[in-house]
Amino acid sequence: MATTSHRAAPEHTHPDDVPVLTALAALADPVRVQLVRELAGSADWSRSCGTFDVPVGKAAKSHHFAVLRAAGLVEQRDEGPRRVNRLRREEFEARFPGLLALVLREDVVS
């Protein structure tokens, strides 16, 4: 009997399928804004979930990433034991022009 320690692959929502209120709700939380900002400053697929310094526990961080995936902002994939992330900047920008740029502005307070 073979067992596997792999978790289920994350489900993603394409930004084209995201209502504007879902996108706004995802970006209304300061922890999620911090995750998005850190991803924006990182190369695609270079950050695993454990490398983000946010003031929440592991379970809450997983929830925040799930919300960002459901809003079409983040794509994740598993690389061995790590789950790595990429900001879906181009796809999200095509769906909601200017919204991500506004969130990433340094003068916008979370």
Secondary structure by P-SEA (a helix, b strand, c coil): cccccccccbbbbccccccaaaaaaaaccaaaaaaaaaaaaccccccccccccccccaaaaaaaaaaaaaaccbbbbbcccbbbbbcaaaaaaaaccaaaaaaacccccc
